[in-house]
Amino acid sequence: MSDQPKPGSRIAHAGEEAIESLTEPLVAPIYQTTVYSYPDIAAVDDVYERREPGYIYSRYGMPNHRLLESVLADLEGMDTGVATATGMSAITSVIFGLLSAGDRIVASNQVYGGTRNLLDQDVQRLGIEVSYVDALDLEAVRAALDRPASMLYVEGITNPTINVLDLTALSNLARECGAPFVVDSTFATPIHCSPAQHGADIVIHSTTKFIGGHNDVAGGIVLGSEQLIDPIRQLAIRFGGVGGPFDAWLVLRGMKTLALRMRQSSANAMALAGAIQAHRAVDRVRYPGLSNHPQHATARRLLRDGFGSMLSIDLHGGRQAVETVVRRLEMIKFAETLGGLGTTVVHPATTSHRSVEPEVREDLGIGDGLLRFSIGIEEPEDLIEEVTTALDAVRRQ
């Protein structure tokens, strides 16, 4: 080849040269590439066999994924993690990465509707038995674990009923039967709770929610020991469950303000819960910071720096009252999400849990009058005024 390739060849390889600099970027760059090149065949073996650090292909994880994984593993006190494309891909990777046909999972009956759909429609269809249990009833959990089980799966703060599970007691029960204890800690975040300190073997987050924090990216993460995470990572790779580098970069960018956001939104939730709990339009306020919450003592023991940003209320008047409140809210948006900067509200019976049989919803305490709020970082006085005004409209009906 001549010393100078033709223009078309030079264009095809433009920008591949490494940039040398004495200075370093203050913000981690986005490694917007799908693939890495190898210097030789020996390097292929070294990278695949993990004898040398390196990256292979976007589906295997890229530098932005690894940076996010290391930061969250450190926050949660875990060895390592795998960043996934969504919270549901994190849950799917855990279940199918660790369990096989013929295994049995004991799951809390109070889980996100999407998780319940996965367990009912896919996990059982593929030959894994699912046993639901009221995880607030430790004796019921013990009885469920008397038969061989390969996993105990719960949400630390339940969606949308806002119950707080005794993770320490549950982890002891799981350990007695040798089952990995898996905790979805999306509602608590690493700011309010560290499930590993209470015996969790695996921690899951939907990073779409509070960790990303801006309603502009989807993601999930699974954290645990090297031994448990390796098969989960391999399953995520095979199933295509790893997202893009820009998504991981956005989650990490959002996470930098997580402590500040959770401090404000948790304080707001506490203020709002206290302000509306005696309102005549409200049957019950479900917030663990209130002294009359059934698991207030557990929440005080497990949660730190506040009681979280999730709050649910049960309204007199059922769905008609819900529709009145939703129409009256202006600053607070009705949206099927949580964990953003602004406060949102959702009606679980017609959104996240609409595919759950009505009688099952009732048994779980998810009635037609239940509204779930994700409290944001607005000024608390404005939140209280808006919600109180909407509740007053219910009383005038």
FENLINZI-V937351 format. One record per pair of residues at least 4 apart in sequence whose ideal C-beta (glycine too) atoms are under 6 Angstrom apart, sorted by the first residue. I is the first residue (numbers start at 1). J is the second residue. D is the distance in Angstrom with one decimal. If there is no record, write none. Layout:
BEGIN
I|J|D ; I|J|D
END
This chain:
BEGIN
5|9|3.8 ; 5|10|5.4 ; 25|29|5.7 ; 28|67|5.9 ; 30|245|5.8 ; 30|246|5.6 ; 30|249|4.7 ; 31|62|5.1 ; 31|63|4.6 ; 31|64|5.6 ; 31|245|5.0 ; 32|245|5.8 ; 34|58|4.3 ; 35|57|5.4 ; 36|55|4.6 ; 38|43|4.4 ; 38|44|5.3 ; 39|43|5.2 ; 45|49|5.7 ; 46|51|4.5 ; 46|52|4.0 ; 47|52|5.9 ; 47|54|3.6 ; 55|62|5.8 ; 56|60|4.5 ; 58|62|5.7 ; 59|237|5.6 ; 59|242|5.5 ; 60|237|5.6 ; 61|65|4.2 ; 61|242|5.8 ; 62|245|4.7 ; 64|245|4.1 ; 64|248|3.9 ; 64|249|4.8 ; 65|83|4.4 ; 65|248|4.8 ; 68|83|5.0 ; 68|248|4.8 ; 68|251|5.8 ; 68|252|5.0 ; 69|73|5.9 ; 69|81|4.2 ; 69|83|5.3 ; 72|81|5.8 ; 72|221|5.5 ; 73|78|4.5 ; 73|80|5.4 ; 73|81|4.7 ; 73|223|5.3 ; 75|190|4.1 ; 76|190|5.5 ; 76|194|5.9 ; 76|196|5.7 ; 76|203|5.3 ; 76|223|5.0 ; 77|194|5.7 ; 77|196|4.5 ; 78|196|5.8 ; 78|223|4.1 ; 78|224|5.6 ; 79|225|5.0 ; 79|226|5.2 ; 80|226|5.6 ; 80|229|5.2 ; 81|221|5.4 ; 81|222|5.9 ; 81|223|4.0 ; 82|222|5.3 ; 82|229|5.9 ; 82|232|5.9 ; 82|233|4.3 ; 82|236|5.6 ; 83|221|5.1 ; 83|248|5.5 ; 84|89|4.2 ; 84|90|4.5 ; 84|220|4.2 ; 84|236|5.6 ; 84|241|4.9 ; 85|89|4.8 ; 85|241|5.7 ; 85|243|3.6 ; 86|218|4.9 ; 86|220|5.3 ; 87|206|2.6 ; 87|208|5.8 ; 87|220|4.1 ; 88|114|5.6 ; 89|220|5.7 ; 89|241|3.9 ; 90|204|5.1 ; 90|220|3.1 ; 90|222|5.0 ; 91|115|5.8 ; 92|96|6.0 ; 93|97|5.1 ; 93|232|5.0 ; 93|235|5.0 ; 93|236|4.3 ; 93|241|5.3 ; 94|222|5.6 ; 94|232|5.7 ; 95|99|5.6 ; 95|123|6.0 ; 96|235|5.5 ; 97|231|4.7 ; 97|232|3.7 ; 97|235|3.5 ; 99|103|4.3 ; 99|128|5.2 ; 99|150|5.4 ; 101|127|3.0 ; 103|128|5.3 ; 103|150|4.0 ; 104|129|4.2 ; 104|149|5.1 ; 104|150|5.9 ; 105|130|5.5 ; 105|151|4.5 ; 105|153|5.9 ; 106|131|5.0 ; 106|133|5.8 ; 106|144|4.8 ; 106|145|6.0 ; 106|149|4.8 ; 106|152|5.1 ; 107|119|6.0 ; 107|130|5.9 ; 107|132|5.7 ; 107|153|4.5 ; 108|135|3.9 ; 108|154|4.2 ; 109|132|4.1 ; 109|134|5.8 ; 110|158|3.9 ; 110|161|5.5 ; 110|364|5.9 ; 111|115|4.3 ; 111|116|5.5 ; 111|155|5.6 ; 112|159|4.6 ; 113|352|4.0 ; 113|353|4.1 ; 116|120|6.0 ; 117|121|5.4 ; 117|355|5.8 ; 118|122|5.3 ; 119|123|4.8 ; 119|130|4.8 ; 123|128|4.8 ; 123|130|5.8 ; 124|130|5.4 ; 131|144|5.4 ; 133|140|5.2 ; 133|141|5.4 ; 133|144|4.4 ; 134|140|5.3 ; 135|141|6.0 ; 135|154|5.0 ; 135|165|5.2 ; 138|169|5.4 ; 141|173|5.5 ; 142|173|5.6 ; 145|149|5.3 ; 145|173|5.8 ; 145|177|4.5 ; 149|177|5.9 ; 149|179|4.7 ; 150|179|5.9 ; 151|179|5.5 ; 151|180|5.5 ; 152|174|4.3 ; 152|179|5.1 ; 152|181|5.1 ; 153|182|4.7 ; 154|165|5.5 ; 154|183|5.9 ; 155|159|6.0 ; 155|184|4.5 ; 156|165|5.9 ; 156|183|5.2 ; 156|185|4.8 ; 156|188|5.2 ; 156|193|6.0 ; 156|195|6.0 ; 157|164|5.7 ; 157|187|3.9 ; 157|188|5.4 ; 158|163|4.5 ; 160|312|5.4 ; 160|348|4.4 ; 160|372|4.0 ; 161|365|5.1 ; 162|286|4.2 ; 162|310|5.7 ; 162|312|5.0 ; 163|295|5.9 ; 164|288|5.0 ; 164|295|4.0 ; 164|298|5.0 ; 164|299|4.5 ; 166|298|5.3 ; 167|171|6.0 ; 167|195|5.6 ; 167|198|3.9 ; 168|198|4.6 ; 171|181|4.8 ; 171|199|2.5 ; 174|179|4.8 ; 174|181|3.9 ; 180|201|4.4 ; 181|200|5.3 ; 181|201|4.9 ; 182|202|4.5 ; 183|195|4.2 ; 183|200|4.3 ; 183|203|5.5 ; 184|204|4.5 ; 185|195|5.3 ; 185|203|5.3 ; 186|205|5.3 ; 186|206|4.7 ; 186|209|5.4 ; 187|308|5.8 ; 187|310|5.0 ; 188|192|4.5 ; 188|193|3.8 ; 188|308|5.9 ; 189|210|4.8 ; 189|262|5.9 ; 191|259|5.5 ; 191|262|4.3 ; 192|303|4.8 ; 192|308|5.4 ; 193|302|5.8 ; 193|303|5.5 ; 195|200|3.5 ; 195|203|5.0 ; 196|200|5.3 ; 201|224|5.9 ; 202|224|4.3 ; 202|228|6.0 ; 203|223|4.6 ; 204|222|5.6 ; 205|211|5.8 ; 205|221|5.1 ; 206|220|5.3 ; 207|211|4.3 ; 207|212|5.2 ; 207|219|3.9 ; 207|220|5.9 ; 207|221|5.5 ; 207|251|4.6 ; 208|212|5.7 ; 208|218|4.7 ; 208|219|5.7 ; 209|338|5.4 ; 209|339|3.2 ; 210|339|3.8 ; 211|255|5.1 ; 212|217|4.8 ; 212|251|4.7 ; 212|254|4.4 ; 213|254|4.2 ; 213|261|5.7 ; 214|254|5.2 ; 215|337|6.0 ; 215|340|4.2 ; 217|247|5.3 ; 217|250|4.0 ; 217|251|5.8 ; 219|243|5.8 ; 219|247|5.4 ; 219|251|4.8 ; 222|232|5.4 ; 224|228|4.3 ; 224|229|5.0 ; 229|233|5.7 ; 235|239|5.9 ; 236|241|3.9 ; 236|242|5.6 ; 243|247|4.2 ; 257|261|5.4 ; 261|265|5.9 ; 261|377|5.8 ; 262|266|5.6 ; 264|377|4.4 ; 265|309|3.9 ; 265|375|4.9 ; 265|376|5.7 ; 265|377|5.5 ; 266|306|3.2 ; 266|308|5.8 ; 266|309|5.5 ; 268|375|4.8 ; 268|380|4.8 ; 268|383|5.9 ; 269|309|5.2 ; 269|311|5.0 ; 269|375|4.1 ; 270|289|4.6 ; 271|380|4.3 ; 272|383|5.4 ; 272|384|5.7 ; 273|285|5.1 ; 273|287|3.8 ; 273|290|5.6 ; 273|311|5.6 ; 275|384|4.6 ; 276|282|5.9 ; 276|387|6.0 ; 277|285|4.3 ; 279|391|5.0 ; 280|395|5.7 ; 281|316|5.6 ; 281|391|4.3 ; 281|394|4.0 ; 281|395|5.1 ; 282|313|5.5 ; 283|314|4.1 ; 283|316|5.8 ; 284|314|4.5 ; 285|313|5.3 ; 286|312|4.2 ; 287|311|4.7 ; 288|293|4.9 ; 288|299|3.7 ; 288|307|4.6 ; 289|307|3.5 ; 291|296|5.6 ; 295|299|5.6 ; 298|302|6.0 ; 299|303|5.0 ; 299|307|5.7 ; 303|307|5.6 ; 309|375|4.6 ; 311|373|4.7 ; 312|370|5.9 ; 312|372|4.6 ; 313|371|5.4 ; 314|369|5.2 ; 314|370|5.5 ; 315|321|4.1 ; 315|369|4.2 ; 317|321|3.2 ; 318|368|4.3 ; 318|369|4.5 ; 319|368|4.3 ; 321|394|4.7 ; 322|347|5.5 ; 322|371|5.9 ; 324|393|5.4 ; 324|394|5.1 ; 325|390|4.4 ; 326|334|5.1 ; 328|390|3.8 ; 328|393|4.9 ; 329|390|5.4 ; 331|386|5.5 ; 332|343|4.7 ; 332|345|5.6 ; 332|386|6.0 ; 333|344|5.3 ; 334|345|5.6 ; 335|344|4.5 ; 336|346|5.6 ; 336|351|5.0 ; 337|344|5.9 ; 338|374|3.5 ; 341|376|5.4 ; 341|377|5.5 ; 342|376|4.4 ; 343|375|5.3 ; 343|376|4.1 ; 344|374|5.0 ; 345|371|5.6 ; 345|373|5.1 ; 346|351|5.3 ; 346|372|5.2 ; 347|351|5.9 ; 348|352|5.0 ; 348|353|4.7 ; 348|366|5.4 ; 348|370|5.9 ; 348|372|5.7 ; 349|366|6.0 ; 349|368|5.3 ; 350|354|5.2 ; 353|361|5.7 ; 353|366|5.5 ; 356|360|5.1 ; 356|361|5.2 ; 361|366|4.2 ; 366|370|5.6 ; 378|382|5.4 ; 378|383|5.5 ; 384|388|5.8
END
